[in-house]
């Protein structure tokens, strides 16, 4: 016991002022072991995070590689799809150059045949339609007399018709339409018939009307009410109509 009557306090008892808060009683071996366990757990967690980062980086690299390969495949498929279009354009180019050279030849004796030119232009249109068909775009035609369909037809003109059966029908075709898998990509341009109505000319106040004034001497004066109306520019008063005397 100390001089002041208090029992002696040892450093290892954990009750003296030298003991750290939270340190388990009985010595520092347990605290050191706990700190070692925490340090090992943190080290293992850091290692796991590093592995996760490596895996994420590997996944990103795989995704980028697959995206690049997909883009190459799509470009290759697109080029393969456009190959028939290029081939058709090559044929049209060569055909147009040949016809141009033939028509521009200095020794051309006969003028161009309109029927031959019409057949040439029709063949050009068929080649273009065939090229579009290779891309899945089909051409559809419209026959005159078919009912007008707003989903497939685009009206460009109205044609007056007298037959009620031709009202609302196609009277002429300006251009064909194109569709893909049942979906209309471009409507056919058509002329639509509309039943004509007879418009009567409306009556106006200027219609000539005659009035005869009887006179004692048998002379009648006929006044044309609708003829030669003259108005004053200053006060807006209507001047008297011209009169014409006729012998009774």
ChimeraX attribute file (.defattr): number of C-alpha atoms within 10 A of each C-alpha:
attribute: neighborCount
match mode: 1-to-1
recipient: residues
	/A:1	8
	/A:2	8
	/A:3	7
	/A:4	6
	/A:5	7
	/A:6	8
	/A:7	9
	/A:8	9
	/A:9	13
	/A:10	12
	/A:11	11
	/A:12	13
	/A:13	12
	/A:14	19
	/A:15	12
	/A:16	12
	/A:17	10
	/A:18	11
	/A:19	17
	/A:20	11
	/A:21	8
	/A:22	8
	/A:23	14
	/A:24	13
	/A:25	13
	/A:26	10
	/A:27	14
	/A:28	15
	/A:29	10
	/A:30	13
	/A:31	14
	/A:32	12
	/A:33	11
	/A:34	12
	/A:35	11
	/A:36	12
	/A:37	12
	/A:38	12
	/A:39	12
	/A:40	12
	/A:41	12
	/A:42	12
	/A:43	12
	/A:44	12
	/A:45	12
	/A:46	12
	/A:47	12
	/A:48	12
	/A:49	12
	/A:50	12
	/A:51	12
	/A:52	12
	/A:53	12
	/A:54	12
	/A:55	12
	/A:56	12
	/A:57	12
	/A:58	12
	/A:59	12
	/A:60	12
	/A:61	12
	/A:62	12
	/A:63	12
	/A:64	12
	/A:65	12
	/A:66	12
	/A:67	12
	/A:68	12
	/A:69	12
	/A:70	12
	/A:71	12
	/A:72	12
	/A:73	12
	/A:74	12
	/A:75	12
	/A:76	12
	/A:77	12
	/A:78	11
	/A:79	13
	/A:80	11
	/A:81	14
	/A:82	16
	/A:83	15
	/A:84	17
	/A:85	20
	/A:86	13
	/A:87	12
	/A:88	19
	/A:89	16
	/A:90	12
	/A:91	14
	/A:92	17
	/A:93	11
	/A:94	12
	/A:95	14
	/A:96	15
	/A:97	12
	/A:98	12
	/A:99	13
	/A:100	11
	/A:101	11
	/A:102	13
	/A:103	15
	/A:104	10
	/A:105	10
	/A:106	8
	/A:107	8
	/A:108	10
	/A:109	8
	/A:110	7
	/A:111	7
	/A:112	11
	/A:113	8
	/A:114	9
	/A:115	9
	/A:116	10
	/A:117	12
	/A:118	11
	/A:119	11
	/A:120	15
	/A:121	13
	/A:122	12
	/A:123	13
	/A:124	18
	/A:125	13
	/A:126	13
	/A:127	17
	/A:128	16
	/A:129	17
	/A:130	18
	/A:131	21
	/A:132	19
	/A:133	17
	/A:134	14
	/A:135	14
	/A:136	13
	/A:137	19
	/A:138	19
	/A:139	20
	/A:140	16
	/A:141	11
	/A:142	20
	/A:143	12
	/A:144	16
	/A:145	16
	/A:146	14
	/A:147	17
	/A:148	21
	/A:149	14
	/A:150	10
	/A:151	10
	/A:152	20
	/A:153	23
	/A:154	20
	/A:155	18
	/A:156	13
	/A:157	14
	/A:158	16
	/A:159	16
	/A:160	15
	/A:161	18
	/A:162	12
	/A:163	11
	/A:164	12
	/A:165	11
	/A:166	19
	/A:167	20
	/A:168	20
	/A:169	22
	/A:170	25
	/A:171	23
	/A:172	20
	/A:173	19
	/A:174	14
	/A:175	16
	/A:176	15
	/A:177	20
	/A:178	21
	/A:179	17
	/A:180	15
	/A:181	9
	/A:182	9
	/A:183	11
	/A:184	18
	/A:185	15
	/A:186	17
	/A:187	19
	/A:188	25
	/A:189	20
	/A:190	26
	/A:191	22
	/A:192	27
	/A:193	25
	/A:194	19
	/A:195	15
	/A:196	13
	/A:197	9
	/A:198	5
	/A:199	6
	/A:200	6
	/A:201	6
	/A:202	5
	/A:203	7
	/A:204	8
	/A:205	8
	/A:206	11
	/A:207	11
	/A:208	11
	/A:209	12
	/A:210	12
	/A:211	11
	/A:212	13
	/A:213	11
	/A:214	12
	/A:215	10
	/A:216	6
	/A:217	7
	/A:218	10
	/A:219	14
	/A:220	17
	/A:221	18
	/A:222	18
	/A:223	18
	/A:224	18
	/A:225	18
	/A:226	15
	/A:227	14
	/A:228	13
	/A:229	13
	/A:230	13
	/A:231	12
	/A:232	9
	/A:233	8
	/A:234	6
	/A:235	7
	/A:236	9
	/A:237	10
	/A:238	11
	/A:239	11
	/A:240	11
	/A:241	14
	/A:242	14
	/A:243	13
	/A:244	10
	/A:245	11
	/A:246	10
	/A:247	8
	/A:248	10
